[in-house]
Amino acid sequence: MALQPTPDQKIDRQTTTPFLLRLYYRSNGFHSPNEFSTVPPPSWLQQSSLQIYTWPSCTLAELTTLLTSALPNLLPSPSVGTRIGYRLVFPDTRSVPPSGGSDAPGRWLSKELGSVILGQGNDYDQENDPAGLGRMDGDAQKTLADARFVIGDYISCAIFPPLADGSVAPLPPATPAIRGTSGRGGPPPRGENGRPPRSGRGQFAGDRAFGPQGVPHGEWRRGERVPEYARSGRG
């Protein structure tokens, strides 16, 4: 069973326990996956992050509203035409541990999630909604489940103010490593006792449910529900 709902399945947020998502934000650029290779991420990186309790059905519009409501100073003034981009950052569970052994830093990957543009459209209400949160274009309705988000993954958020002429800034091109899908969908590499490398996940509350080793034991595919014995502590 998948960790996210199928297209025809709905989540009852009144009865389903939310999980902890850590969102890292930055202006004018995304984070490099290499910045997350230290477990846990360095303090200077954590200082520009937001903890959000949410569900797999959370949309980019919801993430944008939560982020800008908690940290309104992140937006330029005026904010209409601002593009907010999102990328999924996750450990490559199929990578071979480096020569340093299983405790050496693991490899992390990025995947495009989408972007939201604030205040686009003819029905934009500048007087009552100056930030443009009531009108979002782009991938506003895309969900975490659509991106096959797995509990313990991170979100990298980049805020791009409008260009000097008022037009919407484009997203930076993805590097070949980001375009690839390596690390998603395949079984992890075999290590000692058949378990995957231990160093590929952070140790925040959102992924402690997988135990101190971060990635659950055994053969499993990212995006699928992990074995029950590895999921202690989840609601």
Backbone as JSON, one array per atom type, in Angstrom:
{
  "sequence": "MALQPTPDQKIDRQTTTPFLLRLYYRSNGFHSPNEFSTVPPPSWLQQSSLQIYTWPSCTLAELTTLLTSALPNLLPSPSVGTRIGYRLVFPDTRSVPPSGGSDAPGRWLSKELGSVILGQGNDYDQENDPAGLGRMDGDAQKTLADARFVIGDYISCAIFPPLADGSVAPLPPATPAIRGTSGRGGPPPRGENGRPPRSGRGQFAGDRAFGPQGVPHGEWRRGERVPEYARSGRG",
  "N": [[0.85, -1.19, 0.0], [0.51, 2.24, -0.74], [2.24, 5.15, 0.55], [0.92, 7.45, 0.02], [-2.33, 8.64, -1.03], [-4.33, 6.97, -3.54], [-5.34, 8.19, -6.83], [-8.17, 8.16, -6.74], [-8.77, 8.14, -4.11], [-9.6, 9.64, -1.03], [-8.43, 11.67, 1.66], [-9.36, 11.81, 4.99], [-9.02, 14.45, 6.89], [-9.8, 14.9, 9.44], [-9.69, 12.53, 10.81], [-7.32, 11.33, 10.14], [-3.99, 11.07, 11.08], [-1.69, 13.73, 10.94], [1.58, 14.2, 9.4], [4.98, 15.25, 10.08], [6.47, 17.74, 8.24], [9.41, 19.11, 6.94], [10.27, 22.12, 5.65], [12.52, 23.84, 3.67], [13.63, 27.07, 2.94], [14.57, 29.61, 0.56], [15.78, 32.57, -1.04], [15.74, 33.4, -4.48], [16.94, 31.07, -5.48], [17.39, 27.47, -5.5], [18.11, 24.91, -3.03], [21.1, 22.96, -2.98], [21.23, 19.44, -3.36], [23.42, 18.35, -2.05], [23.75, 19.86, 0.21], [22.32, 18.67, 2.16], [23.62, 16.44, 2.96], [24.87, 16.09, 5.38], [24.03, 14.7, 8.49], [22.26, 15.49, 11.34], [21.01, 18.1, 9.07], [23.12, 21.05, 8.77], [23.18, 23.68, 11.29], [22.9, 26.31, 10.3], [21.47, 25.89, 8.03], [19.12, 24.8, 8.99], [18.08, 26.99, 10.26], [16.76, 28.4, 8.34], [14.25, 27.2, 7.85], [11.03, 25.6, 8.01], [8.68, 24.0, 10.05], [6.03, 21.91, 9.36], [2.92, 20.49, 10.0], [1.14, 18.18, 8.23], [-0.7, 16.57, 5.5], [-0.66, 13.89, 3.0], [-2.28, 14.88, 0.99], [-1.8, 17.55, 0.86], [-1.54, 20.59, -0.88], [0.46, 22.56, -3.22], [-0.44, 25.15, -3.12], [-1.45, 25.29, -0.51], [0.94, 24.9, 0.95], [2.27, 27.22, 0.18], [0.61, 29.22, 1.25], [0.83, 28.62, 4.01], [3.59, 29.01, 4.4], [4.02, 31.75, 3.66], [2.28, 33.01, 5.38], [3.35, 32.46, 7.87], [5.87, 33.57, 7.6], [5.86, 36.37, 6.48], [7.64, 38.33, 5.61], [9.27, 37.18, 3.77], [8.32, 37.59, 1.25], [8.53, 39.81, -1.55], [7.77, 43.35, -1.9], [5.8, 45.11, -4.06], [4.16, 41.87, -3.99], [2.86, 40.56, -6.01], [3.07, 38.52, -8.82], [5.24, 37.13, -7.97], [7.16, 34.2, -8.09], [7.05, 31.06, -6.6], [8.92, 28.35, -6.13], [9.14, 24.76, -5.86], [10.93, 21.93, -4.76], [11.49, 18.45, -4.35], [13.49, 16.86, -1.98], [15.47, 14.13, -1.36], [16.85, 11.05, 0.02], [19.13, 8.99, -1.8], [18.38, 5.87, -2.01], [19.45, 3.78, -3.36], [22.1, 4.16, -3.78], [25.57, 3.35, -3.51], [27.32, 3.05, -0.48], [29.93, 5.4, 0.31], [33.58, 5.11, 0.56], [33.98, 5.55, 3.2], [32.39, 3.92, 4.72], [29.31, 2.6, 6.22], [28.48, 4.66, 7.87], [29.22, 6.97, 6.66], [28.52, 10.1, 4.93], [25.5, 10.03, 3.04], [24.12, 9.95, -0.33], [22.16, 12.49, -1.77], [19.23, 13.45, -3.6], [17.41, 15.57, -5.94], [14.15, 16.54, -7.02], [11.94, 17.97, -9.34], [9.09, 19.64, -8.16], [7.15, 21.59, -8.61], [5.71, 24.88, -9.22], [4.37, 27.98, -7.96], [2.57, 30.9, -8.81], [2.01, 34.09, -7.63], [-0.96, 36.07, -7.35], [-1.9, 36.1, -10.02], [-4.08, 36.58, -12.81], [-7.32, 37.84, -13.84], [-9.16, 38.24, -11.83], [-7.91, 39.06, -9.57], [-7.76, 40.45, -6.38], [-6.62, 43.25, -5.37], [-6.96, 45.06, -3.28], [-8.07, 43.69, -1.04], [-6.51, 41.46, -0.92], [-3.54, 41.78, -0.91], [-1.14, 40.32, -1.1], [-1.7, 38.43, -2.97], [-2.46, 35.83, -2.42], [-4.92, 34.7, -2.66], [-5.23, 34.12, -5.27], [-3.65, 31.97, -7.18], [-1.54, 30.81, -9.67], [-0.16, 28.34, -11.93], [1.25, 25.42, -10.61], [-0.51, 25.11, -8.48], [-2.43, 23.35, -7.44], [-1.21, 20.92, -7.27], [-0.27, 18.05, -5.43], [1.48, 16.69, -2.53], [1.3, 13.95, -2.63], [1.06, 13.54, -5.36], [3.66, 13.87, -6.18], [4.84, 11.67, -5.16], [5.75, 11.82, -2.53], [7.57, 10.86, 0.34], [7.41, 10.14, 3.75], [9.75, 11.84, 5.66], [11.23, 12.85, 3.61], [12.51, 15.99, 2.35], [11.45, 19.38, 1.63], [12.49, 21.73, -0.69], [12.3, 25.13, -1.06], [12.1, 27.87, -3.22], [12.16, 31.33, -3.65], [11.24, 33.61, -6.02], [11.36, 36.86, -6.89], [9.38, 39.2, -8.9], [10.62, 40.15, -12.18], [12.59, 43.02, -13.28], [11.03, 44.34, -15.17], [8.53, 43.68, -14.36], [7.59, 41.22, -15.14], [7.06, 37.64, -14.72], [9.49, 35.73, -13.08], [11.47, 33.14, -14.53], [11.79, 29.6, -13.76], [14.9, 28.25, -12.63], [16.97, 26.25, -14.79], [16.83, 22.7, -14.54], [19.42, 20.61, -13.36], [21.2, 17.84, -14.93], [21.4, 15.82, -12.98], [19.28, 16.38, -11.34], [17.12, 16.1, -13.01], [17.0, 13.4, -13.4], [15.67, 10.22, -12.24], [16.85, 8.54, -10.52], [17.11, 6.52, -7.64], [14.47, 6.6, -6.92], [11.89, 4.38, -6.68], [13.24, 1.96, -6.92], [14.7, -0.95, -5.27], [16.64, -0.66, -2.22], [20.28, -0.62, -1.94], [22.12, -3.58, -1.08], [23.46, -3.95, 2.09], [25.31, -4.44, 5.07], [23.97, -7.27, 6.64], [21.92, -7.12, 4.84], [20.64, -4.68, 4.93], [19.76, -1.28, 4.02], [21.95, 1.64, 3.48], [22.67, 3.63, 6.39], [22.85, 6.36, 6.55], [21.33, 8.12, 5.05], [19.14, 9.77, 5.78], [17.6, 12.49, 7.55], [17.29, 13.28, 11.07], [14.97, 14.25, 12.15], [11.79, 14.84, 13.82], [9.85, 14.12, 12.03], [10.73, 11.86, 10.62], [11.53, 10.07, 12.47], [9.97, 7.94, 12.93], [10.85, 5.86, 11.43], [12.81, 4.73, 12.86], [16.12, 4.64, 14.45], [17.89, 4.27, 12.35], [16.91, 5.54, 10.18], [16.21, 4.76, 7.36], [13.94, 2.21, 6.59], [14.34, -1.36, 7.18], [14.88, -4.15, 4.91], [13.39, -5.24, 1.72], [11.93, -2.78, -0.14], [9.98, -0.3, -1.84], [10.38, 3.12, -2.59], [7.75, 5.23, -1.73], [5.98, 3.28, -1.18], [4.14, 1.66, 1.43], [5.92, 1.05, 4.4], [7.2, -1.92, 6.15], [5.25, -3.08, 8.95], [6.64, -3.48, 11.35], [8.63, -1.66, 11.21], [7.53, 0.77, 11.52], [6.96, 1.88, 13.96], [5.57, 4.19, 16.24], [4.15, 5.8, 14.56], [1.13, 7.54, 13.84]],
  "CA": [[0.0, 0.0, 0.0], [1.34, 3.44, -0.88], [2.19, 6.13, 1.63], [0.06, 8.53, -0.4], [-3.57, 8.08, -1.54], [-4.48, 6.81, -4.97], [-6.1, 9.33, -7.36], [-9.59, 8.12, -6.4], [-8.88, 8.0, -2.66], [-9.56, 10.91, -0.32], [-7.96, 11.59, 3.04], [-10.16, 12.52, 5.98], [-8.06, 15.12, 7.76], [-10.3, 14.89, 10.81], [-9.39, 11.25, 11.44], [-5.98, 10.88, 9.74], [-2.93, 11.79, 11.79], [-0.74, 14.38, 10.02], [3.0, 13.94, 9.62], [5.8, 16.46, 10.16], [7.22, 18.08, 7.02], [10.35, 20.22, 7.1], [10.4, 22.89, 4.41], [13.65, 24.76, 3.67], [13.33, 28.15, 2.0], [15.7, 30.45, 0.13], [15.43, 33.53, -2.09], [16.46, 33.44, -5.76], [17.64, 29.85, -5.84], [17.1, 26.26, -4.74], [19.2, 24.28, -2.31], [21.75, 21.82, -3.61], [21.03, 18.23, -2.55], [24.61, 18.11, -1.24], [23.65, 20.59, 1.47], [21.61, 17.83, 3.12], [24.37, 15.21, 3.15], [25.19, 15.99, 6.8], [22.88, 14.27, 9.28], [21.21, 16.27, 10.68], [21.53, 19.24, 8.32], [23.79, 22.04, 9.63], [22.28, 24.62, 11.97], [22.62, 27.47, 9.46], [20.44, 25.49, 7.08], [17.89, 24.62, 9.74], [17.55, 28.3, 10.63], [15.89, 28.84, 7.25], [13.32, 26.1, 7.6], [9.73, 25.7, 8.66], [8.08, 22.7, 10.33], [4.61, 21.94, 9.03], [2.18, 19.24, 10.14], [0.23, 18.16, 7.09], [-1.13, 15.28, 4.98], [-0.24, 13.69, 1.61], [-3.13, 15.65, 0.08], [-1.43, 18.97, 0.92], [-1.21, 21.16, -2.19], [1.46, 23.63, -3.22], [-1.13, 26.36, -2.68], [-1.48, 25.26, 0.95], [2.29, 25.14, 1.43], [2.56, 28.63, -0.05], [-0.14, 30.0, 2.24], [1.42, 28.4, 5.32], [4.91, 29.63, 4.44], [3.95, 33.21, 3.61], [1.57, 33.49, 6.57], [4.28, 32.38, 9.0], [7.05, 34.41, 7.33], [5.43, 37.3, 5.41], [8.76, 39.14, 5.12], [9.96, 36.49, 2.68], [7.79, 38.07, -0.02], [8.86, 41.2, -1.9], [6.63, 44.26, -1.94], [4.62, 44.24, -4.07], [4.46, 40.45, -4.17], [2.16, 40.01, -7.17], [4.0, 38.08, -9.85], [6.31, 36.34, -7.37], [7.1, 32.76, -8.31], [7.57, 30.25, -5.51], [9.18, 27.02, -6.67], [9.3, 23.68, -4.88], [11.6, 20.7, -5.16], [11.56, 17.37, -3.38], [14.86, 16.45, -1.69], [15.33, 12.82, -0.74], [18.07, 10.24, -0.04], [19.22, 7.97, -2.84], [18.46, 4.6, -1.29], [20.12, 2.77, -4.18], [23.51, 4.49, -3.95], [26.52, 2.54, -2.75], [28.0, 3.9, 0.49], [31.32, 5.71, -0.03], [34.6, 4.31, 1.21], [33.97, 5.79, 4.64], [31.57, 2.95, 5.41], [27.88, 2.87, 6.29], [28.22, 5.88, 8.61], [29.64, 8.12, 5.87], [27.37, 10.82, 4.36], [24.86, 9.42, 1.9], [23.85, 10.8, -1.48], [20.81, 13.03, -1.82], [18.77, 13.84, -4.92], [16.31, 16.53, -6.02], [13.15, 16.29, -8.06], [11.03, 19.1, -9.5], [7.75, 19.44, -7.62], [6.26, 22.54, -9.27], [5.83, 26.27, -8.76], [3.13, 28.75, -7.81], [2.73, 32.32, -9.11], [1.05, 34.83, -6.81], [-1.72, 37.21, -7.86], [-2.12, 36.08, -11.45], [-5.47, 36.45, -13.22], [-8.11, 39.08, -13.88], [-9.99, 38.39, -10.64], [-7.04, 39.38, -8.44], [-8.31, 41.5, -5.52], [-5.45, 43.92, -4.81], [-7.29, 45.77, -2.04], [-8.31, 42.77, 0.06], [-5.55, 40.36, -0.95], [-2.36, 42.39, -1.51], [-0.1, 39.33, -1.38], [-2.1, 37.58, -4.08], [-2.6, 34.44, -2.0], [-6.22, 34.2, -3.08], [-5.18, 33.78, -6.69], [-2.37, 31.36, -7.49], [-1.48, 30.06, -10.91], [0.93, 27.37, -12.0], [0.97, 24.07, -10.1], [-1.05, 25.34, -7.15], [-3.23, 22.23, -6.96], [-0.42, 19.7, -7.2], [-0.15, 17.59, -4.04], [2.66, 15.9, -2.17], [1.08, 12.6, -3.12], [1.34, 13.52, -6.8], [5.11, 13.79, -6.34], [5.28, 10.46, -4.46], [6.44, 12.22, -1.31], [7.71, 9.85, 1.38], [7.67, 10.77, 5.05], [11.18, 11.94, 5.88], [11.79, 13.7, 2.55], [12.48, 17.43, 2.6], [11.01, 20.26, 0.55], [13.29, 22.94, -0.92], [11.44, 26.18, -1.6], [12.85, 29.02, -3.73], [11.27, 32.48, -3.88], [11.77, 34.43, -7.11], [10.58, 38.09, -7.08], [9.18, 39.58, -10.31], [11.75, 40.79, -12.84], [12.55, 44.49, -13.27], [9.93, 44.81, -16.02], [7.27, 43.23, -13.8], [7.22, 39.88, -15.6], [7.33, 36.55, -13.79], [10.8, 35.11, -13.26], [11.41, 31.71, -14.86], [12.51, 28.7, -12.88], [16.22, 27.89, -13.15], [16.95, 24.91, -15.41], [17.25, 21.58, -13.7], [20.65, 19.95, -13.78], [20.93, 16.44, -15.29], [21.22, 14.99, -11.8], [17.95, 16.64, -10.79], [16.12, 15.58, -13.94], [16.94, 11.95, -13.31], [14.8, 9.65, -11.22], [17.6, 7.54, -9.77], [16.82, 6.53, -6.22], [13.03, 6.48, -6.7], [11.21, 3.26, -7.3], [14.0, 0.72, -6.89], [15.07, -1.4, -3.93], [17.9, -0.1, -1.76], [21.4, -1.54, -2.1], [22.36, -4.5, 0.02], [24.59, -3.65, 2.94], [25.48, -5.44, 6.11], [22.71, -7.91, 7.03], [20.88, -6.86, 3.86], [19.94, -3.43, 5.18], [20.28, -0.15, 3.25], [22.82, 2.54, 4.25], [21.98, 4.3, 7.48], [23.14, 7.79, 6.66], [20.66, 8.92, 4.03], [17.99, 10.54, 6.24], [17.75, 13.33, 8.72], [16.81, 12.69, 12.31], [13.92, 15.09, 12.71], [10.64, 14.1, 14.31], [9.04, 13.65, 10.92], [11.14, 10.57, 10.11], [11.97, 9.18, 13.54], [9.12, 6.76, 12.91], [11.56, 4.8, 10.76], [13.83, 4.21, 13.75], [17.37, 5.39, 14.46], [18.64, 4.11, 11.11], [16.35, 6.42, 9.16], [15.56, 4.04, 6.27], [13.51, 0.92, 7.11], [15.03, -2.54, 6.7], [14.18, -5.03, 3.99], [13.14, -4.81, 0.35], [10.74, -1.92, -0.26], [10.09, 0.73, -2.87], [9.99, 4.43, -2.1], [6.37, 5.5, -2.1], [5.14, 2.21, -0.68], [4.11, 1.6, 2.89], [6.99, 0.22, 4.91], [6.69, -2.97, 7.02], [4.66, -2.6, 10.19], [7.59, -3.47, 12.45], [9.54, -0.51, 11.04], [6.75, 1.99, 11.53], [6.53, 2.21, 15.32], [5.53, 5.61, 16.55], [3.31, 6.56, 13.64], [-0.29, 7.55, 14.18]],
  "C": [[0.88, 1.24, 0.0], [1.2, 4.34, 0.33], [1.33, 7.32, 1.28], [-1.21, 7.92, -1.01], [-3.51, 7.9, -3.04], [-5.33, 7.96, -5.49], [-7.57, 9.35, -6.95], [-9.82, 7.98, -4.89], [-8.74, 9.36, -1.99], [-9.12, 10.68, 1.12], [-8.87, 12.42, 3.93], [-9.2, 13.15, 6.98], [-8.53, 15.18, 9.21], [-9.91, 13.61, 11.54], [-8.0, 10.73, 11.11], [-4.92, 11.73, 10.43], [-1.97, 12.44, 10.79], [0.69, 13.98, 10.35], [3.75, 15.27, 9.61], [6.61, 16.6, 8.88], [8.16, 19.23, 7.33], [10.6, 20.85, 5.74], [11.54, 23.89, 4.57], [13.43, 25.81, 2.59], [14.57, 29.0, 1.73], [15.21, 31.39, -0.96], [16.34, 33.36, -3.3], [17.24, 32.18, -6.1], [17.25, 28.69, -4.95], [18.34, 25.8, -3.97], [19.82, 23.19, -3.18], [21.49, 20.59, -2.75], [22.22, 17.94, -1.64], [24.55, 18.81, 0.11], [22.99, 19.75, 2.56], [22.37, 16.55, 3.44], [24.82, 15.01, 4.59], [23.93, 15.66, 7.58], [23.11, 14.61, 10.75], [21.81, 17.41, 9.88], [22.14, 20.28, 9.25], [22.81, 23.08, 10.17], [21.95, 25.82, 11.1], [21.55, 27.15, 8.42], [19.1, 25.34, 7.79], [17.26, 25.95, 10.14], [16.63, 28.87, 9.56], [14.95, 27.71, 6.86], [12.06, 26.31, 8.42], [9.19, 24.29, 8.86], [6.57, 22.8, 10.15], [4.01, 20.55, 9.27], [1.1, 19.21, 9.05], [-0.07, 16.73, 6.66], [-0.64, 15.11, 3.54], [-1.06, 14.49, 0.62], [-2.82, 17.14, 0.11], [-1.0, 19.46, -0.45], [-0.11, 22.21, -2.07], [0.83, 24.96, -2.82], [-1.18, 26.42, -1.16], [-0.1, 25.52, 1.53], [2.66, 26.62, 1.3], [1.87, 29.51, 0.98], [0.47, 29.86, 3.63], [2.77, 29.11, 5.45], [4.81, 31.15, 4.53], [3.17, 33.79, 4.78], [2.5, 33.49, 7.78], [5.44, 33.34, 8.85], [6.73, 35.4, 6.22], [6.57, 38.13, 4.84], [9.56, 38.46, 4.02], [9.53, 37.03, 1.32], [8.26, 39.5, -0.29], [7.6, 42.05, -1.85], [6.76, 45.19, -3.14], [5.0, 42.8, -4.41], [3.77, 39.82, -5.38], [3.17, 39.7, -8.27], [5.19, 37.31, -9.29], [6.1, 34.86, -7.68], [7.74, 32.05, -7.12], [7.69, 28.82, -6.02], [9.45, 26.01, -5.57], [10.02, 22.5, -5.52], [11.58, 19.71, -4.0], [13.03, 16.99, -3.22], [14.8, 15.16, -0.88], [16.63, 12.03, -0.86], [18.0, 9.23, -1.17], [19.44, 6.63, -2.16], [19.15, 3.51, -2.09], [21.61, 3.06, -4.35], [24.37, 3.6, -3.06], [27.24, 3.43, -1.76], [29.43, 4.18, 0.07], [32.29, 4.92, 0.82], [34.62, 4.49, 2.72], [33.13, 4.8, 5.41], [30.14, 3.4, 5.52], [27.55, 4.15, 7.04], [28.66, 7.13, 7.87], [28.41, 8.81, 5.27], [26.81, 10.13, 3.13], [24.63, 10.43, 0.79], [22.39, 11.23, -1.46], [20.49, 13.51, -3.22], [17.66, 14.87, -4.83], [15.39, 16.17, -7.17], [12.22, 17.5, -8.13], [9.64, 18.75, -8.97], [6.74, 20.36, -8.29], [6.5, 23.94, -8.73], [4.47, 26.93, -8.76], [3.45, 30.21, -8.09], [1.63, 33.08, -8.4], [0.36, 35.93, -7.6], [-1.94, 37.25, -9.34], [-3.61, 35.94, -11.76], [-6.23, 37.74, -13.1], [-8.93, 39.3, -12.61], [-9.14, 38.66, -9.39], [-7.59, 40.59, -7.69], [-7.15, 42.19, -4.79], [-5.74, 44.56, -3.46], [-7.39, 44.82, -0.86], [-7.3, 41.63, 0.13], [-4.25, 40.86, -1.58], [-1.25, 41.4, -1.84], [-0.44, 38.42, -2.55], [-2.29, 36.13, -3.72], [-3.94, 33.84, -2.41], [-6.27, 33.8, -4.54], [-3.78, 33.27, -7.01], [-2.47, 30.57, -8.78], [-0.31, 29.08, -10.86], [0.47, 26.01, -11.5], [0.34, 24.13, -8.72], [-1.8, 24.14, -6.59], [-2.48, 20.9, -6.94], [-0.19, 19.33, -5.75], [1.17, 16.87, -3.8], [2.52, 14.48, -2.67], [1.37, 12.49, -4.6], [2.83, 13.35, -7.06], [5.7, 12.54, -5.68], [6.18, 10.81, -3.27], [6.44, 11.07, -0.32], [8.05, 10.55, 2.68], [9.16, 10.7, 5.35], [11.89, 12.7, 4.78], [11.71, 15.16, 2.98], [11.88, 18.15, 1.39], [11.95, 21.47, 0.5], [12.4, 23.95, -1.63], [12.3, 27.37, -2.0], [11.87, 30.13, -4.09], [11.93, 33.4, -4.9], [10.89, 35.67, -7.29], [10.37, 38.36, -8.56], [10.44, 40.25, -10.87], [11.56, 42.3, -12.86], [11.41, 45.04, -14.1], [8.57, 44.35, -15.53], [6.85, 41.84, -14.23], [7.64, 38.83, -14.57], [8.68, 35.92, -14.1], [10.65, 33.64, -13.62], [12.11, 30.88, -13.79], [13.89, 28.42, -13.46], [16.17, 26.5, -13.76], [17.44, 23.85, -14.44], [18.53, 20.99, -14.25], [20.33, 18.51, -14.16], [20.68, 15.55, -14.09], [19.83, 15.17, -11.22], [16.88, 16.06, -11.7], [15.94, 14.07, -13.79], [16.04, 11.49, -12.19], [15.52, 8.58, -10.42], [17.29, 7.66, -8.29], [15.35, 6.45, -5.91], [12.52, 5.24, -7.41], [11.98, 1.96, -7.28], [14.34, 0.31, -5.48], [16.4, -0.82, -3.52], [19.03, -1.09, -1.95], [21.55, -2.42, -0.88], [23.59, -4.08, 0.8], [24.76, -4.77, 3.94], [24.13, -5.94, 6.58], [21.58, -7.55, 6.08], [20.17, -5.55, 4.03], [20.55, -2.31, 4.34], [21.19, 0.71, 4.1], [22.03, 3.33, 5.27], [21.98, 5.81, 7.37], [22.31, 8.67, 5.75], [19.49, 9.75, 4.49], [18.36, 11.42, 7.41], [17.14, 12.66, 9.93], [15.75, 13.55, 12.97], [12.72, 14.23, 13.09], [9.84, 13.49, 13.18], [9.46, 12.31, 10.4], [11.69, 9.67, 11.2], [11.13, 7.91, 13.57], [9.81, 5.6, 12.23], [12.67, 4.23, 11.63], [15.13, 4.96, 13.61], [18.15, 5.28, 13.18], [18.03, 4.88, 9.97], [15.59, 5.69, 8.09], [15.18, 2.67, 6.77], [14.25, -0.24, 6.46], [14.22, -3.24, 5.62], [14.01, -4.44, 2.61], [11.85, -4.0, 0.29], [11.03, -0.88, -1.3], [9.64, 2.06, -2.29], [8.6, 4.76, -2.62], [5.43, 4.4, -1.68], [5.21, 2.18, 0.84], [5.16, 0.62, 3.39], [6.42, -0.84, 5.84], [6.25, -2.43, 8.37], [5.7, -2.51, 11.31], [8.53, -2.29, 12.37], [8.83, 0.8, 11.23], [6.27, 2.34, 12.92], [6.56, 3.7, 15.53], [4.7, 6.41, 15.6], [1.86, 6.46, 14.05], [-1.11, 6.93, 13.11]]
}
